[in-house]
């Protein structure tokens, strides 16, 4: 937060008032974009997941046919559904500087739709009540952690490298456990995953704030819109991952 204090000391009261107002508007935009993406993810996950659960139970589906669901979740197509969001988010992060703001926003929403499709299976595995309860718990935890990251005077930028190393470790452990099928490893990965993405929520919120302040101080207003989209993407991923790890810990299976 040193950059923020430097700007405060260097700027006039009018300049600081303008920067503070701009920061509030920027954070509102970040949370607004994230909220829209969460709604898209939730709707697609619910519709497809409910159809999958109905198909498994031998009941009528709402939107997708049983044959379509079988193709999506029992054929090699399931690997495309599983890894498409990962491929898209890496491509999006690498190419956002070449996109217009409107294009970047559409790609972000397309990514959230793919993410909804890739996690839709949870509605066929876990009870609706446990999904709703876990989402509520995640939302409360996310709000508290993000608020702390926004308001704290402590510089937590040093957490970044440690948390990224933790994410890499989680990925490696999860891949290894595909073959080991160890419940103990799965439990450990879920618990550590919740802690890592809780830390990333606070870290990313502070990073979004400091990035805006640096851009505002340097007059880089042309990047503000895409910076808000990238900030929304970071917080969206933190929320989704924290929710999924909590669901593995707290969810009741059908």
Buried (B, 14 or more C-beta within 10 A) or exposed (E): BEBBEEBBEEBEEEBBEEBEEBBEEBBEBBBEBBEBBBEBBBEBBBBBBBBBBBBBEEEEBEEBEBEBBBBBBEEEEBEEBBEBBBEBBEEBEEEBEEBEBEEBBEBBBBBBBBBBBBBBBBBBBBEBEBBEBBBEBBBEBBEEBBEBBBEEEEEBBEBBEEBEEBBEBBEEBBEEBEEEEEEEBBEBBBBBBBEBBBBBBBBBBBBBBBBBBBBBBEEEEEBBBBBBBBBBBBBBBBBBBBBBBBBBEBBBEE
